Amino acid sequence: MTEEQIRQLRITGDQIAKAVQTDPGGRGLLHGEIPTPTAALLQSLEQVPRAVLLTGFPVRLPDGTAVGETDGPSGLANIAWALEQAGGVVRALTDRTCLRQLEAAMRARGCRAVPETVPEDGRERYAEALVEDFAPTHLITLERPGKAKDGHFYNMRGIAIDPMITDTDSLLQTARSRGVTVISVGDGGNELGIGALRPLIEERVPHGSLICADAPADIALVSGVSNWWGWGIAAFLSLIRGRDLLPSPETELGMLHAVIASGGADGCTARAEETVDGLPAEVHLAILDKVRGLLRV
């Protein structure tokens, strides 16, 4: 690849990042400049032979049931599908609470990988065995709760959600200690790996000092809705591979419908309706259309 081609990729990558880094839901983290590690992300995604993907943010319904929210499963499924199409092998993980939602999204997207659950007991041993046996080059987390400094997990309202969570911080720590590249996506600062942006989270996000995830990723990515960086990463892979690896609007809506049909709910409203972070489908599809329009592949 020539220097001019690399320069053009970075320009387009910056434009894609800008397209997903809008905040119509008013989460706060994007109210100001945000680091956009375009060059590092492009370089990291050039070769992804083996990736562990992790998602699943729980929400408690009015009847007390905990399910997976609509932000996360579709975004991870889009990354998984794009990586598979680019020749990579994927292991997709979540916990028991969110398994059905991730299964539904990945099935609707047509992914080859079948989601797995992280065990509630023996998590450290599980993480060590996974990294040792599978030898991933990348760990990509998207909309996955991260442990705060005080050892608890929080939702965006500053409410502890520990009983609904299987602790997966050890997976990130094990991966980083073995030289695995960790890319993390979030939208509110309480997501695993987004602790890399702690100063901005504490400054801009309500309850930021309390809810900020402690563990940092190598590359931290923030968007108005975490699912949007699922498109962003797929778009970066599209640029590298020279082919469109994004979902169609119909496929995206199909995944959202499948997640709700599996028992999922909107994480902001706790309602079983086809919205993500309180935003209707047309808002999300407008972002997807903007990202696709920037590809030129």
MITI-958245 format. One record per residue (C-alpha): residue in three letters; x, y, z. Coordinates in Angstrom, 1 decimal, m for minus. Example, Ala and Ser with C-alpha at 12.3 -4.5 7.8 and 13.67 -1.06 7.14 Angstrom:
# residues 2
['ALA' [12.3 m4.5 7.8]] ['SER' [13.7 m1.1 7.1]] 
This chain:
# residues 297
['MET' [0.0 0.0 0.0]] ['THR' [1.4 3.4 m1.0]] ['GLU' [1.7 6.3 1.4]] ['GLU' [m1.1 8.1 m0.5]] ['GLN' [m3.4 5.1 m0.1]] ['ILE' [m2.6 5.0 3.6]] ['ARG' [m3.3 8.7 3.9]] ['GLN' [m6.7 8.3 2.1]] ['LEU' [m7.6 5.4 4.4]] ['ARG' [m6.9 7.6 7.4]] ['ILE' [m9.0 10.4 6.1]] ['THR' [m11.9 8.2 5.4]] ['GLY' [m11.4 6.5 8.8]] ['ASP' [m11.6 9.8 10.5]] ['GLN' [m14.8 10.6 8.7]] ['ILE' [m16.4 7.3 9.7]] ['ALA' [m15.4 7.9 13.3]] ['LYS' [m17.0 11.3 13.2]] ['ALA' [m20.2 9.8 11.8]] ['VAL' [m20.6 7.5 14.8]] ['GLN' [m19.3 9.9 17.4]] ['THR' [m22.6 11.9 17.7]] ['ASP' [m24.7 12.0 20.8]] ['PRO' [m28.4 12.3 20.0]] ['GLY' [m29.2 10.5 23.3]] ['GLY' [m27.3 13.1 25.4]] ['ARG' [m25.1 10.6 27.2]] ['GLY' [m22.5 13.4 27.7]] ['LEU' [m19.1 11.7 26.9]] ['LEU' [m19.1 13.1 23.3]] ['HIS' [m19.9 16.7 24.4]] ['GLY' [m16.4 17.9 23.3]] ['GLU' [m13.4 16.6 21.6]] ['ILE' [m12.7 12.9 21.9]] ['PRO' [m9.6 11.0 20.9]] ['THR' [m10.0 9.1 17.7]] ['PRO' [m7.2 6.5 17.2]] ['THR' [m7.8 6.0 13.5]] ['ALA' [m4.3 5.1 12.6]] ['ALA' [m3.9 2.6 15.4]] ['LEU' [m7.3 1.0 14.7]] ['LEU' [m6.5 0.6 11.0]] ['GLN' [m3.1 m0.9 11.7]] ['SER' [m4.5 m3.2 14.3]] ['LEU' [m7.3 m4.5 12.0]] ['GLU' [m5.0 m5.2 9.0]] ['GLN' [m4.6 m8.8 10.3]] ['VAL' [m7.1 m10.3 12.7]] ['PRO' [m6.7 m14.1 12.4]] ['ARG' [m8.2 m15.0 15.7]] ['ALA' [m10.5 m12.7 17.8]] ['VAL' [m12.4 m13.1 21.0]] ['LEU' [m15.5 m10.9 21.1]] ['LEU' [m17.4 m10.0 24.2]] ['THR' [m20.6 m8.1 24.9]] ['GLY' [m23.8 m8.2 27.0]] ['PHE' [m25.1 m5.4 29.2]] ['PRO' [m28.1 m6.5 31.4]] ['VAL' [m31.2 m4.5 32.1]] ['ARG' [m33.8 m5.3 34.8]] ['LEU' [m37.4 m5.4 33.6]] ['PRO' [m40.3 m4.1 35.7]] ['ASP' [m41.1 m7.7 36.7]] ['GLY' [m37.6 m8.2 38.1]] ['THR' [m36.3 m10.3 35.3]] ['ALA' [m32.8 m9.5 34.0]] ['VAL' [m32.2 m9.7 30.2]] ['GLY' [m29.7 m8.4 27.7]] ['GLU' [m30.3 m4.9 26.3]] ['THR' [m30.6 m4.1 22.6]] ['ASP' [m27.3 m2.2 22.5]] ['GLY' [m24.5 m4.7 22.1]] ['PRO' [m25.7 m7.9 20.4]] ['SER' [m26.2 m6.5 16.9]] ['GLY' [m23.0 m4.5 17.1]] ['LEU' [m21.0 m7.5 18.1]] ['ALA' [m22.7 m9.7 15.4]] ['ASN' [m21.7 m7.1 12.8]] ['ILE' [m18.1 m7.3 13.9]] ['ALA' [m18.1 m11.1 14.0]] ['TRP' [m19.6 m11.3 10.5]] ['ALA' [m17.1 m8.8 9.0]] ['LEU' [m14.1 m10.6 10.7]] ['GLU' [m15.3 m14.0 9.4]] ['GLN' [m15.7 m12.6 5.9]] ['ALA' [m12.2 m11.2 6.1]] ['GLY' [m10.9 m14.7 6.9]] ['GLY' [m10.7 m14.5 10.7]] ['VAL' [m11.9 m17.0 13.3]] ['VAL' [m14.1 m15.7 16.0]] ['ARG' [m15.1 m16.8 19.5]] ['ALA' [m18.1 m14.7 20.7]] ['LEU' [m18.7 m14.5 24.5]] ['THR' [m21.3 m13.2 26.9]] ['ASP' [m22.9 m14.3 30.1]] ['ARG' [m26.0 m16.3 31.0]] ['THR' [m28.2 m13.2 31.3]] ['CYS' [m27.5 m12.0 27.8]] ['LEU' [m26.9 m15.2 25.9]] ['ARG' [m30.3 m15.5 24.1]] ['GLN' [m30.0 m12.0 22.8]] ['LEU' [m26.5 m12.5 21.4]] ['GLU' [m27.5 m15.8 19.9]] ['ALA' [m30.5 m14.2 18.2]] ['ALA' [m28.4 m11.3 16.7]] ['MET' [m25.6 m13.6 15.4]] ['ARG' [m28.1 m16.0 13.9]] ['ALA' [m29.9 m13.2 12.2]] ['ARG' [m26.6 m11.8 10.8]] ['GLY' [m25.6 m15.2 9.5]] ['CYS' [m22.4 m15.6 11.6]] ['ARG' [m20.6 m18.9 11.7]] ['ALA' [m19.5 m18.5 15.3]] ['VAL' [m21.9 m19.8 18.0]] ['PRO' [m22.0 m17.6 21.2]] ['GLU' [m20.5 m19.0 24.4]] ['THR' [m21.1 m18.2 28.0]] ['VAL' [m18.4 m17.1 30.4]] ['PRO' [m18.7 m19.3 33.5]] ['GLU' [m19.7 m17.7 36.8]] ['ASP' [m17.2 m19.7 38.7]] ['GLY' [m13.5 m20.2 37.8]] ['ARG' [m13.4 m17.1 35.6]] ['GLU' [m9.7 m16.6 36.0]] ['ARG' [m8.9 m20.2 35.0]] ['TYR' [m11.4 m19.9 32.1]] ['ALA' [m9.7 m16.7 30.8]] ['GLU' [m6.2 m18.2 31.1]] ['ALA' [m7.3 m21.4 29.2]] ['LEU' [m9.0 m19.4 26.5]] ['VAL' [m6.0 m17.2 25.8]] ['GLU' [m3.7 m20.2 26.0]] ['ASP' [m5.7 m22.6 23.8]] ['PHE' [m7.2 m20.2 21.3]] ['ALA' [m4.3 m17.8 21.1]] ['PRO' [m6.3 m14.8 20.1]] ['THR' [m4.6 m11.9 18.4]] ['HIS' [m7.5 m9.5 19.5]] ['LEU' [m10.0 m9.1 22.2]] ['ILE' [m12.8 m6.8 21.2]] ['THR' [m15.4 m5.8 23.8]] ['LEU' [m18.5 m3.8 23.0]] ['GLU' [m21.1 m2.6 25.5]] ['ARG' [m19.9 m4.9 28.3]] ['PRO' [m20.0 m3.7 31.9]] ['GLY' [m16.6 m2.9 33.4]] ['LYS' [m15.8 m3.0 37.1]] ['ALA' [m15.4 0.4 38.7]] ['LYS' [m12.6 1.4 41.1]] ['ASP' [m14.7 0.4 44.1]] ['GLY' [m15.1 m3.2 42.7]] ['HIS' [m18.8 m2.8 41.7]] ['PHE' [m20.5 m2.6 38.3]] ['TYR' [m22.9 0.3 37.6]] ['ASN' [m25.5 1.3 35.1]] ['MET' [m25.7 4.8 33.7]] ['ARG' [m27.9 5.9 36.6]] ['GLY' [m25.2 5.0 39.2]] ['ILE' [m27.1 2.0 40.4]] ['ALA' [m25.0 m1.1 41.2]] ['ILE' [m25.9 m4.1 39.0]] ['ASP' [m23.5 m6.7 40.4]] ['PRO' [m26.2 m9.5 40.8]] ['MET' [m26.8 m9.4 37.1]] ['ILE' [m23.2 m9.6 36.0]] ['THR' [m20.6 m12.3 35.4]] ['ASP' [m17.3 m10.5 36.1]] ['THR' [m15.3 m10.5 32.8]] ['ASP' [m12.6 m8.0 33.8]] ['SER' [m10.2 m10.9 34.3]] ['LEU' [m10.5 m11.8 30.6]] ['LEU' [m9.3 m8.3 29.6]] ['GLN' [m6.5 m8.4 32.2]] ['THR' [m5.3 m11.8 31.1]] ['ALA' [m5.5 m10.8 27.4]] ['ARG' [m3.4 m7.7 27.9]] ['SER' [m0.8 m9.5 30.0]] ['ARG' [m0.3 m12.0 27.1]] ['GLY' [0.1 m9.3 24.5]] ['VAL' [m3.4 m9.6 23.0]] ['THR' [m4.6 m6.3 21.5]] ['VAL' [m7.7 m5.1 23.3]] ['ILE' [m10.2 m2.9 21.5]] ['SER' [m13.1 m1.7 23.6]] ['VAL' [m16.3 0.2 22.6]] ['GLY' [m18.6 2.1 24.9]] ['ASP' [m20.9 5.1 25.0]] ['GLY' [m21.2 6.0 28.7]] ['GLY' [m17.9 5.3 30.4]] ['ASN' [m19.1 2.3 32.5]] ['GLU' [m18.1 m0.2 29.8]] ['LEU' [m15.1 m2.6 30.1]] ['GLY' [m11.9 m1.1 28.7]] ['ILE' [m13.3 2.5 28.5]] ['GLY' [m11.4 3.3 31.7]] ['ALA' [m8.7 4.5 29.2]] ['LEU' [m10.7 7.7 29.0]] ['ARG' [m11.2 8.2 32.7]] ['PRO' [m10.5 12.0 32.8]] ['LEU' [m13.1 12.7 30.1]] ['ILE' [m15.7 10.4 31.8]] ['GLU' [m15.3 12.0 35.2]] ['GLU' [m15.6 15.4 33.6]] ['ARG' [m18.5 14.9 31.2]] ['VAL' [m20.6 11.9 32.3]] ['PRO' [m23.3 12.1 35.1]] ['HIS' [m22.0 9.9 38.0]] ['GLY' [m18.8 9.6 36.0]] ['SER' [m16.4 9.3 38.9]] ['LEU' [m18.5 6.5 40.4]] ['ILE' [m19.4 4.4 37.3]] ['CYS' [m16.2 4.8 35.3]] ['ALA' [m14.8 1.4 34.4]] ['ASP' [m11.3 0.9 35.9]] ['ALA' [m9.6 m1.3 33.3]] ['PRO' [m8.1 0.3 30.2]] ['ALA' [m8.1 m1.1 26.7]] ['ASP' [m5.3 m0.6 24.2]] ['ILE' [m7.7 1.2 21.9]] ['ALA' [m10.9 2.8 23.4]] ['LEU' [m13.7 3.8 21.0]] ['VAL' [m16.7 5.9 22.0]] ['SER' [m19.9 6.4 20.0]] ['GLY' [m23.3 7.8 20.7]] ['VAL' [m24.6 4.2 20.8]] ['SER' [m22.1 1.4 21.2]] ['ASN' [m23.7 m0.6 18.3]] ['TRP' [m22.6 2.2 16.0]] ['TRP' [m18.9 1.3 16.4]] ['GLY' [m19.9 m2.2 15.3]] ['TRP' [m20.6 m0.6 12.0]] ['GLY' [m17.4 1.5 12.4]] ['ILE' [m15.2 m1.5 12.9]] ['ALA' [m16.9 m3.3 10.0]] ['ALA' [m16.4 m0.2 7.9]] ['PHE' [m12.7 m0.1 8.7]] ['LEU' [m12.4 m3.7 7.7]] ['SER' [m14.2 m2.8 4.5]] ['LEU' [m11.6 m0.2 3.7]] ['ILE' [m8.8 m2.6 4.4]] ['ARG' [m10.3 m5.4 2.4]] ['GLY' [m11.8 m3.3 m0.4]] ['ARG' [m15.3 m4.6 m0.1]] ['ASP' [m18.5 m3.6 1.7]] ['LEU' [m18.9 m5.6 4.9]] ['LEU' [m21.7 m3.5 6.4]] ['PRO' [m25.2 m4.8 7.0]] ['SER' [m28.1 m3.7 4.9]] ['PRO' [m30.8 m1.7 6.6]] ['GLU' [m33.1 m4.8 6.3]] ['THR' [m30.5 m7.0 8.0]] ['GLU' [m30.0 m4.4 10.8]] ['LEU' [m33.7 m4.2 11.5]] ['GLY' [m33.9 m8.0 11.3]] ['MET' [m31.3 m8.3 14.1]] ['LEU' [m33.1 m5.8 16.3]] ['HIS' [m36.3 m7.7 15.8]] ['ALA' [m34.6 m11.0 16.7]] ['VAL' [m33.1 m9.5 19.8]] ['ILE' [m36.5 m8.3 21.1]] ['ALA' [m38.2 m11.5 20.1]] ['SER' [m35.5 m13.4 22.2]] ['GLY' [m36.6 m11.4 25.3]] ['GLY' [m34.3 m8.4 25.1]] ['ALA' [m35.2 m4.9 26.0]] ['ASP' [m34.0 m1.3 25.5]] ['GLY' [m31.4 m0.5 28.1]] ['CYS' [m32.6 3.0 28.7]] ['THR' [m36.3 2.4 28.9]] ['ALA' [m36.4 m1.3 30.0]] ['ARG' [m39.1 m1.8 27.5]] ['ALA' [m39.3 m4.7 25.0]] ['GLU' [m39.6 m2.5 22.0]] ['GLU' [m37.5 m2.1 18.9]] ['THR' [m35.4 0.8 20.0]] ['VAL' [m31.8 1.1 21.2]] ['ASP' [m30.8 3.4 24.0]] ['GLY' [m34.2 5.1 23.7]] ['LEU' [m33.7 6.0 20.0]] ['PRO' [m36.0 4.8 17.2]] ['ALA' [m34.8 2.7 14.3]] ['GLU' [m34.8 5.6 11.9]] ['VAL' [m32.1 7.4 13.9]] ['HIS' [m29.8 4.3 13.8]] ['LEU' [m30.4 3.7 10.1]] ['ALA' [m29.5 7.3 9.3]] ['ILE' [m26.1 6.7 10.9]] ['LEU' [m25.6 3.4 9.1]] ['ASP' [m26.5 5.1 5.8]] ['LYS' [m23.9 7.9 6.5]] ['VAL' [m21.2 5.3 7.3]] ['ARG' [m21.9 3.4 4.1]] ['GLY' [m21.8 6.5 2.1]] ['LEU' [m18.2 7.2 3.2]] ['LEU' [m16.9 3.8 2.2]] ['ARG' [m16.5 4.2 m1.6]] ['VAL' [m15.6 0.5 m2.0]] 
